[in-house]
């Protein structure tokens, strides 16, 4: 017997719960970034520059 554990291939979740949580979290980050960009543009007429 080897002291190294045998690899059983890629681990997979029994359902898509973790994928759904990751998708929701990514959606929140993208929506927040878009909101901040729009607010910066409407208030300062620029997104990346200093006001």
LUMDRENRO-477278 format. One line per 4 residues: number of its first residue (from 1); their letters; for each residue x, y, z of N, C-alpha, C, CB. Coordinates in nm, 4 decimals. Glycine has a CB too. Layout:
REM LUMDRENRO-477278
NUM = a = X,Y,Z,X,Y,Z,X,Y,Z,X,Y,Z | ... .
//
This chain:
REM LUMDRENRO-477278
1 = xxxx = 0.0834,-0.1187,0.0000,0.0000,0.0000,0.0000,0.0873,0.1242,0.0000,-0.0945,0.0003,0.1207 | 0.0455,0.2222,-0.0744,0.1181,0.3474,-0.0861,0.0697,0.4450,0.0205,0.1010,0.4075,-0.2269 | 0.1603,0.5278,0.0756,0.1162,0.6283,0.1728,0.0338,0.7398,0.1086,0.2365,0.6884,0.2432 | 0.0418,0.7508,-0.0231,-0.0347,0.8532,-0.0944,-0.1752,0.8006,-0.1200,0.0351,0.8928,-0.2283 .
5 = xxxx = -0.2773,0.8840,-0.0950,-0.4142,0.8373,-0.1211,-0.4385,0.8215,-0.2705,-0.5171,0.9347,-0.0611 | -0.5218,0.7268,-0.3035,-0.5574,0.7032,-0.4429,-0.6523,0.8123,-0.4901,-0.6215,0.5636,-0.4608 | -0.6267,0.8654,-0.6085,-0.7174,0.9669,-0.6625,-0.8375,0.8966,-0.7246,-0.6452,1.0576,-0.7677 | -0.9526,0.9515,-0.7017,-1.0756,0.8929,-0.7525,-1.1344,0.9758,-0.8665,-1.1772,0.8792,-0.6402 .
9 = xxxx = -1.0570,1.0633,-0.9238,-1.1081,1.1481,-1.0301,-1.1577,1.2808,-0.9732,-1.2205,1.0769,-1.1062 | -1.2286,1.3545,-1.0537,-1.2786,1.4858,-1.0120,-1.3932,1.4689,-0.9131,-1.3248,1.5687,-1.1344 | -1.3898,1.5480,-0.8092,-1.4986,1.5453,-0.7122,-1.6182,1.6201,-0.7698,-1.4543,1.6074,-0.5767 | -1.7341,1.5662,-0.7510,-1.8537,1.6330,-0.8010,-1.9591,1.6356,-0.6909,-1.9082,1.5621,-0.9281 .
13 = xxxx = -2.0303,1.7419,-0.6857,-2.1377,1.7557,-0.5883,-2.2538,1.6674,-0.6306,-2.1827,1.9037,-0.5747 | -2.3289,1.6170,-0.5362,-2.4401,1.5307,-0.5736,-2.5527,1.6051,-0.6463,-2.4953,1.4641,-0.4507 | -2.5560,1.7347,-0.6323,-2.6566,1.8116,-0.7052,-2.5943,1.9440,-0.7485,-2.7842,1.8356,-0.6177 | -2.6713,2.0289,-0.8067,-2.6190,2.1541,-0.8597,-2.6354,2.2705,-0.7625,-2.6872,2.1869,-0.9899 .
17 = xxxx = -2.6434,2.2425,-0.6351,-2.6623,2.3481,-0.5352,-2.5444,2.4442,-0.5343,-2.6814,2.2874,-0.3960 | -2.4231,2.3905,-0.5338,-2.3053,2.4772,-0.5296,-2.2925,2.5583,-0.6573,-2.1787,2.3946,-0.5073 | -2.3295,2.5018,-0.7687,-2.3267,2.5748,-0.8950,-2.4267,2.6892,-0.8924,-2.3563,2.4809,-1.0126 | -2.5431,2.6656,-0.8356,-2.6447,2.7709,-0.8259,-2.5986,2.8830,-0.7331,-2.7779,2.7125,-0.7759 .
21 = xxxx = -2.5384,2.8478,-0.6211,-2.4877,2.9491,-0.5281,-2.3782,3.0315,-0.5945,-2.4342,2.8832,-0.3991 | -2.2883,2.9665,-0.6667,-2.1825,3.0376,-0.7372,-2.2395,3.1295,-0.8444,-2.0849,2.9388,-0.7996 | -2.3409,3.0846,-0.9163,-2.4029,3.1672,-1.0195,-2.4706,3.2897,-0.9588,-2.5044,3.0852,-1.0992 | -2.5373,3.2721,-0.8459,-2.6021,3.3857,-0.7794,-2.4978,3.4850,-0.7304,-2.6894,3.3376,-0.6616 .
25 = xxxx = -2.3904,3.4354,-0.6715,-2.2852,3.5246,-0.6227,-2.2201,3.6008,-0.7378,-2.1790,3.4451,-0.5455 | -2.1944,3.5337,-0.8482,-2.1366,3.6010,-0.9644,-2.2326,3.7052,-1.0204,-2.1005,3.4991,-1.0729 | -2.3603,3.6733,-1.0234,-2.4601,3.7697,-1.0707,-2.4660,3.8937,-0.9834,-2.5968,3.7051,-1.0759 | -2.4549,3.8755,-0.8515,-2.4556,3.9895,-0.7600,-2.3334,4.0771,-0.7838,-2.4596,3.9418,-0.6136 .
29 = xxxx = -2.2176,4.0164,-0.8019,-2.0952,4.0942,-0.8255,-2.1047,4.1718,-0.9567,-1.9718,4.0016,-0.8276 | -2.1530,4.1074,-1.0617,-2.1649,4.1752,-1.1916,-2.2677,4.2873,-1.1848,-2.2036,4.0747,-1.3020 | -2.3795,4.2629,-1.1195,-2.4829,4.3666,-1.1080,-2.4328,4.4855,-1.0263,-2.6103,4.3087,-1.0439 | -2.3603,4.4594,-0.9199,-2.3047,4.5678,-0.8384,-2.2028,4.6491,-0.9168,-2.2403,4.5117,-0.7116 .
33 = xxxx = -2.1184,4.5809,-0.9918,-2.0193,4.6519,-1.0738,-2.0863,4.7387,-1.1794,-1.9244,4.5523,-1.1411 | -2.1897,4.6870,-1.2419,-2.2623,4.7649,-1.3427,-2.3302,4.8854,-1.2785,-2.3667,4.6769,-1.4146 | -2.3899,4.8664,-1.1626,-2.4553,4.9769,-1.0927,-2.3556,5.0864,-1.0558,-2.5255,4.9258,-0.9670 | -2.2398,5.0478,-1.0047,-2.1378,5.1465,-0.9680,-2.0881,5.2205,-1.0919,-2.0198,5.0784,-0.8956 .
37 = xxxx = -2.0691,5.1495,-1.2020,-2.0229,5.2142,-1.3245,-2.1263,5.3145,-1.3759,-1.9930,5.1092,-1.4322 | -2.2529,5.2771,-1.3737,-2.3579,5.3681,-1.4208,-2.3688,5.4892,-1.3293,-2.4933,5.2953,-1.4289 | -2.3620,5.4686,-1.1993,-2.3710,5.5803,-1.1054,-2.2523,5.6754,-1.1221,-2.3774,5.5282,-0.9606 | -2.1335,5.6218,-1.1393,-2.0164,5.7071,-1.1615,-2.0314,5.7865,-1.2907,-1.8878,5.6226,-1.1659 .
41 = xxxx = -2.0801,5.7212,-1.3947,-2.0955,5.7916,-1.5216,-2.2012,5.9011,-1.5127,-2.1317,5.6933,-1.6321 | -2.3123,5.8746,-1.4440,-2.4179,5.9756,-1.4367,-2.3783,6.0921,-1.3465,-2.5475,5.9127,-1.3864 | -2.3001,6.0665,-1.2424,-2.2647,6.1740,-1.1499,-2.1395,6.2500,-1.1923,-2.2446,6.1177,-1.0117 | -2.0413,6.1771,-1.2498,-1.9132,6.2403,-1.2809,-1.8817,6.2453,-1.4294,-1.8036,6.1683,-1.2105 .
45 = xxxx = -1.9676,6.1890,-1.5145,-1.9486,6.1832,-1.6600,-1.8217,6.1084,-1.6990,-1.9443,6.3236,-1.7177 | -1.7739,6.0219,-1.6128,-1.6615,5.9354,-1.6422,-1.6683,5.8138,-1.5509,-1.5270,6.0106,-1.6253 | -1.6082,5.7076,-1.5938,-1.6104,5.5858,-1.5111,-1.4747,5.5644,-1.4444,-1.6481,5.4619,-1.5967 | -1.3655,5.5798,-1.5198,-1.2336,5.5448,-1.4675,-1.1498,5.6649,-1.4260,-1.1590,5.4663,-1.5696 .
49 = xxx = -1.1866,5.7838,-1.4661,-1.1056,5.8998,-1.4344,-1.1367,5.9582,-1.2984,-1.1238,6.0039,-1.5385 | -1.0503,6.0412,-1.2518,-1.0739,6.1127,-1.1246,-1.1601,6.2339,-1.1526,-0.9392,6.1555,-1.0564 | -1.2563,6.2626,-1.0661,-1.3444,6.3785,-1.0900,-1.2728,6.5109,-1.0698,-1.4652,6.3722,-0.9981 .
//
